[in-house]
Amino acid sequence: MSSFEKIAMGIIGIAMVTTLILPRRQTPQVIDAATRFFRGSLATAMGTD
């Protein structure tokens, strides 16, 4: 795992924990957005989008 990947995963992890801890956050929408982002990235990389 490269340094960029480690930093990206750290930022995403912190964002997800913050979303779950802080009050009045839209946790389901944030999780769905993150999931769509990763699926879209993979689909684009594989050429199946």
Contacts in CASP RR format, 6 or more apart in sequence:
PFRMAT RR
TARGET T0000
AUTHOR 0000-0000-0000
METHOD contacts of the structure
MODEL  1
MSSFEKIAMGIIGIAMVTTLILPRRQTPQVIDAATRFFRGSLATAMGTD
12 34 0 8 1.000
15 30 0 8 1.000
16 30 0 8 1.000
16 31 0 8 1.000
16 34 0 8 1.000
19 25 0 8 1.000
19 27 0 8 1.000
19 30 0 8 1.000
19 31 0 8 1.000
20 27 0 8 1.000
40 49 0 8 1.000
43 49 0 8 1.000
END
